[in-house]
Amino acid sequence: MTATSSPIPLICFGRHRDLGQKMERILQPHFNYTAIMTDYKDPAALLALLENLNPTPRGVIIGGGFDGEMVHEVKDVVAAWTQGREDAEKIPVITVPPGTFEAGGPPALAKWIKGELARVFEVEW
């Protein structure tokens, strides 16, 4: 990322908003969260975010506190939304492994997220 480029917008699903905000500060200036969702009940809310956020999110991060069923549904919703739009690029869904936070607190979580974002978006920290 150059000094003149904008941060890459992401949607964050995390059980704890304060932790999500802390992670966002750590990920700056390369990334910013355009939305932090603390729960997931309905695909319509995610679709509304994908449709209405400006700039359009370029990735989704799901914290380790969500179950596999939710992760699968979010991946399906994002993939279907992307396929239905000619101008949309593929949006990666990054899933934090359960227990990452518990194993090492915020530093371990930040390290894992930064590593995965670097790999997916080819960002250097």
Secondary structure by P-SEA (a helix, b strand, c coil): cccccccbbbbbbcccaaaaaaaaaaacccccccccccccccaaaaaaaaacccccccbbbbcccccaaaaaaaaaaaaaaaaacccccbbbbbbccccccccccaaaaaaaaaaaaaaaccccc
